[in-house]
């Protein structure tokens, strides 16, 4: 018997440094969020903000929103400059 897939890897390329980054996500929760019926906070309330941002960017990429993923390192550089 084949094991059911329980996680997927959501991956992006940073628009600032062109580095790959991503995270493993529970596939059932991922699909629930991607349907668009619930916010990322409703589906992933206990996950840290960088994790949720990866999913928000993935939703935008798939659904025609503003898509500008950034890795944590580049995001932190921008915050330091402000």
C-alpha positions in Angstrom: 0.0 0.0 0.0 1.3 3.5 -0.9 1.7 6.0 1.8 -0.5 9.2 1.4 1.4 12.4 0.8 1.0 14.6 3.8 3.3 17.5 3.1 4.4 19.5 0.1 7.4 21.8 -0.3 6.4 25.4 -1.3 9.4 27.1 -2.9 10.1 30.6 -4.2 13.1 32.5 -5.6 13.9 35.7 -3.8 13.4 38.7 -6.1 16.3 40.5 -4.4 19.1 38.0 -4.3 17.7 35.2 -6.6 18.2 32.6 -3.8 15.8 29.7 -3.4 13.8 29.4 -0.2 10.7 27.6 1.0 9.1 25.4 3.6 7.3 22.1 4.1 3.5 22.5 4.5 0.8 20.1 5.5 -1.0 19.4 2.2 -4.5 19.4 3.7 -4.1 22.8 5.3 -2.3 24.1 2.2 -5.3 23.1 0.0 -7.7 24.6 2.5 -5.9 28.0 2.4 -5.5 27.9 -1.4 -9.2 27.6 -1.9 -9.4 31.2 -0.8 -12.2 30.7 1.8 -10.0 31.3 4.8 -7.2 33.6 5.6 -3.7 32.3 6.2 -4.1 33.2 9.9 -7.2 31.1 10.1 -5.6 28.1 8.7 -2.1 28.5 10.2 -2.6 30.5 13.4 0.4 29.0 15.3 3.0 29.3 12.5 5.5 32.2 12.4 5.1 35.2 10.1 7.8 34.1 7.6 6.1 30.8 7.2 2.8 32.5 6.5 4.4 34.9 4.1 5.7 32.1 2.0 2.1 30.8 1.6 0.7 34.3 0.9 3.2 34.7 -1.9 2.3 31.3 -3.3 -1.4 32.2 -3.2 -0.6 35.5 -5.1 1.5 33.7 -7.6 -1.3 31.2 -8.4 -4.1 33.7 -8.3 -2.8 36.8 -10.1 -1.8 39.1 -7.2 1.3 41.1 -6.6 4.0 38.5 -6.4 7.3 39.6 -4.8 8.8 36.9 -2.6 11.8 37.8 -0.5 14.0 35.5 1.6 14.4 36.3 5.4 17.9 37.6 4.9 16.8 40.2 2.3 13.7 41.1 4.3 15.9 41.7 7.4 18.2 44.0 5.4 15.3 46.1 4.3 14.0 46.4 7.8 17.5 47.5 9.0 17.7 50.2 6.4 14.4 51.8 7.6 
